[in-house]
């Protein structure tokens, strides 16, 4: 995975994203769509995992069969909205280790404030996939990756549903070694730091809060 930004243009991803953008989509349907789209995005972000083989016995004979190499993946959710992507990915990769980074955005400064950090051990030996539906200003995402690198992570990918140009630029400036995978590069941010056209606040829409 070489490019800093990968936009997943698969028809099912784009169709489900359109349904999620619509303001009249219910919380239950939004949550289900997020679970479904996260599995499709997980397919993309894990596409180039290192492989090895091991000997197995099929009903017909023995063979050297392909398996994923190395330690189990680490999925890191940026709370709270990241949990929506996390749930779907865990259905696809149930053996993954899971961590959480709690950051909230100060409404005045738009800067991230940390309140929670709990991640798996041996991050230096794992592929670390950070998940958060929205890459808006990029400040929280960059701060989360800072913390993960401090905890030892070396091979990091960032997965989001929507990205704003400002967020992509911020991540590339702060962490040029971290590829970003998203379903859409939207137009811009508004004065409050929300993505346009976007889909509103992903956490609120997922959990039915305001």
WOVEN-V782680 format. One line per field, one symbol per residue. ss: DSSP state (H for helix, E for strand, L for the rest). phi: phi as a letter, one per 40 degrees, with the letter a starting at -180 (. if undefined). psi: psi as a letter, one per 40 degrees, with the letter a starting at -180 (. if undefined). A space follows every 50 residues. Layout:
ss: ???
phi: ???
psi: ???
This chain:
ss: LLLLEEELLLHHHHHHHHHHHLLLLLHHHHHHHHHHHHHHHHHHHLLLLL EEEEEEELLLLEEEEEEELLLLLEEEEEELLHHHHHHHHHHHLLLLEEEE EEEEELLLLLLEEEEEEELLLLHHHLEEEEELLEELLLHHHHHHHHHHHH LLLLEEEEEEEEELHHHHHHHHHHLLLLEEEEEEELLEELLLLLEELLLL LHHHHHHLLL
phi: .cccbbbcbddcccccccccccccccdccdccccccccccccdccbcbcc babacbbcdbacacbcaccgcccbbbcccccdcccddcccccbccccbbb bcbbcccccgccbcbaaabccfccbbcbbcbadbbccgcccccccdcccc chcbbbbbbacbbcdcccccccccaccbcbbacacccabcccgccbcgag ccccccbgbb
psi: hdidhhhhehdddddddddddhdehiddddddddddddddddddeedfih iaiihihiediiihihihiaiiihhhhhidddddddddddddgeeiihih hhhihhddeeiihheihhiiifdeeihhhhhhdhgcdedddddddddddd eehdghihhidiiiddddddddddgeehihhiehhadaiaeeeihhdafa hdddddefi.
